């Protein structure tokens, strides 16, 4: 395991991942599971956010507690499937700003094609968390991170549900400074570059399309 790759193995996460993989899980349940998994993963991804001491008064006495300090967050989903992971994170980080990156995969070349990018104007001052359910070949995440860096982002983490070694290696080859968080590193890719065993097409399963 590479030092900048975190595999989250909490029992609740693994249980929900099994439900997510099941082909009989409905779009409604799939969306809810992605939302729940994203919220659970957010605890780990934000573990090292800076805090500061703040004096407050409880009903009993004055005391000193911890509050977040200094580092704002931007959540940037890779459309469209990455959008399914945003609400779970916002439930924990409601003040985070949300950007969007639009990439789609050319089914013949398997290469990502950019079609949209809208980011907070202060992206360079934020911890940027890129969300995408799948890290297959790594091309989309690689290019999304390049887009972010070209627009000033310097502190970037990727939050992925299911990844492959191929995808991880591709991203870290070009962006060795990036931290990747995932709940599964799957066996590999099939002849169509879909993850095995994977989830199927996460976008279609989230939104009920084919």
Buried (B, 14 or more C-beta within 10 A) or exposed (E): EEEBBBEBEEEEBEEBBEBBBEEEBEEEBBBBBBBBBBBBBBEBBBEEBEEEEEEEEEEEEEEEEEEBEEBBBBBBBBBBBBBBBBBBBBEBBEEBBBBBBBBBBEEEEEEBEBEEBEBBEEBBBBBBBBBBBBBBBBBBBBBBBEBBBEBBBEBBBBBBBBBBBBBBEBBBEBBEEBBBBBBBBBEBBEEEBBBEEBBBBBBBBBBEEE
